[in-house]
Each structure stands twice: as structure tokens, then as C-alpha cells.
């Protein structure tokens, strides 16, 4: 499990860097990592943080949709 969480950490950071450079694909990385972190936290009984990452997942979906619309109508 520890190797998996380190992978999630690296991919999450890559998503942040991609966001700094206005890359829409950052939201897809965040969808994956936020969902995975929510499941890890749920597994370990860290329920408040699991909900937090669930909300982050939803916000990543909204961000991907919003950035997609702005790009089409830009």
C-alpha cells in the first residue's frame, strides 16, 4: 500500500504543476488521484478526509468541464 500512496503523491503533484501551466489534463489526473485517496482514507477509517477527497473529485470533474467549455468558446 505504501508504494501505491507514493505513486498517488507523485501523480497529484504532477497534476498541480500541470494546472500551473493551464493544462486541462490536470483535472483527469486529479480525478484519478482524488478518487484513489478517498478510497485509501475510507479503507483506513479516515472518514472526514475521505469525504474531503470525494469533494475534490467532484470539483475536478467540474473543472474539466468548465475548462473544456472555455476552450471551445474561448
C-alpha positions in Angstrom: 0.0 0.0 0.0 2.9 2.4 0.8 4.2 2.2 -2.8 0.7 3.0 -4.1 0.3 6.0 -1.9 3.7 7.3 -3.0 2.6 6.9 -6.6 -0.6 8.9 -5.8 1.5 11.6 -4.2 3.7 12.0 -7.3 0.8 12.0 -9.7 -1.1 14.5 -7.5 1.9 16.9 -7.7 2.2 16.4 -11.4 -1.4 17.5 -11.6 -0.7 20.7 -9.6 2.3 21.5 -11.9 0.1 20.9 -15.0 -2.5 23.2 -13.6 0.1 26.0 -13.1 0.7 25.7 -16.9 -3.0 25.7 -17.7 -3.1 22.1 -18.9 -6.7 20.8 -18.9 -5.5 17.2 -18.5 -4.5 18.1 -14.9 -8.1 17.6 -13.9 -8.1 14.0 -15.2 -5.1 13.3 -13.0 -6.8 14.8 -10.1 -10.0 12.8 -10.7 -7.9 9.6 -10.5 -5.8 10.7 -7.5 -8.7 12.2 -5.5 -10.8 9.1 -6.0 -7.9 6.9 -5.0 -7.1 9.0 -2.0 -10.8 8.9 -0.9 -10.7 5.1 -1.1 -7.4 4.9 0.8 -8.8 7.1 3.5 -12.0 5.1 3.6 -10.0 1.9 4.0 -8.1 3.3 6.9 -11.1 4.8 8.6 -10.2 8.4 8.0 -13.7 9.4 7.1 -13.5 13.2 7.1 -10.5 13.2 4.8 -12.2 10.6 2.6 -15.2 13.0 2.2 -12.8 15.8 1.5 -11.1 13.9 -1.4 -14.6 12.9 -2.6 -15.4 16.6 -2.8 -12.1 17.3 -4.6 -13.0 14.6 -7.1 -16.3 16.4 -7.9 -14.5 19.7 -8.2 -12.0 18.1 -10.6 -14.9 17.0 -12.8 -16.4 20.5 -12.7 -13.0 22.0 -13.6 -12.5 19.7 -16.5 -16.0 20.5 -17.9 -15.6 24.3 -17.3 -12.1 24.4 -18.9 -13.4 22.4 -21.8 -16.3 24.9 -22.4 -14.0 27.9 -22.1 -11.6 26.4 -24.6 -14.5 25.8 -27.1 -15.9 29.3 -26.6 -12.6 31.0 -25.8 
